[in-house]
Amino acid sequence: MGKRKYDVEFKQEAVRLYAEGGRTLRSVEQSLGITRGVLKGWVSASQDQPEKPFVGSGNHRNRDDELVMLRKENERLQRERDILKKAVAIFSTDPNKYLGS
């Protein structure tokens, strides 16, 4: 039997049931048919990343971080390219003016 998959709504509801208090992790897991220890990870994820705790498989957070970094680098490279284009335009108008001839 493979690893069970739970949708985001199910995970959120399970965390909410536990967070309301009065029940142990294990009792919520048992009542929902969740494998022992799984709810603890969901609760932890909800506390660590409250805006988007359950991103799915494939480690999307790392991809999102990489995308932000690559966009910043792309902007920097575009600025550098624009500066070089302007320099080429300046130096190509009258090369002797800048070479001391």
N, C-alpha and C positions, 0 to 999 in steps of 0.2 A: 504494500500500500504506500503511495507517494505522500509527500508532504501536503497537508491541507492548506488551502488558500482561503483567506478571509477578506471580504471587501472592506473598504474604508469605513463605511457606515456601521458595520458589525463591530469593528475594532473600537470606534468612537463610543458606541453604545456600551460595550463591555467596560471600557475605561470609566464611563459615566456611572455605571452601576457600582463599580468599586469605589469611585470618588465620593459618592453620596454617603458613604460611611455605613457602619453597622455590619459589614460583611468582610470576610477575609478574602485575600486573593484566591485562595484555593476554592472557597465556596462559590465564588463567581465563576471560576473556571469550570468547576463541576456542573453547575447549573446550566452553563452554556455549551458544555461538551468540548471545552478547550483543553489541549494538552497541558500538563503541569508545567508551570514556569513561563508560559507564553504571555499571559496577561501582565506579568511583571515587566517584560520588555516593552509592551505597548504603553504601560503607565509611564515608564522611563522615557520613551520616545515622546510622549505627550508633554512631559515636563521639560525635556531638552529642546524640543522644536515645537512649541505650542501652535505656531501659525501653520505648520505643515508637517505633522508628525509621521504620517504614513505615506512615504513616497513610492513604495512598490519595489520591485526587484530591479537590479541593475545599478544600484548605488547612484541614483539621480542627483543627490545633493552634490557629489563630487563633480558630476557633469555640469550641473548648474554653476558651481564655483568656477570651473574651467571656462565655461562660456562667458562669464562676466570678465574673467582675466583676459581672454582672447579678444573680447570687444574693446577693452581698454587699450590693449596692445595695438589693435587695428587702428584705433583713433590716433594713437601716438605716431604710428608709421605713416598715416595719411598726412598728419601735420608736417612731419619731416619731409615727405615727398613734396608737399606744397612749397616748403621753404627752398628745397633744391630746384624746383621748377622756376621759382622767382630768381634764384641766383644764376641759373643758366640763361634766363632771359636778359638779365643785366649784363652778364659777361659776353653774351653773343652780339650785343648791339655794336660795341666798338672794342674789340679785344686789345688793341694797342693802347687804349686809354688806361687800362689797368696793368699792362705789362711794362710800363715805363718807356715805351718807344716814342 
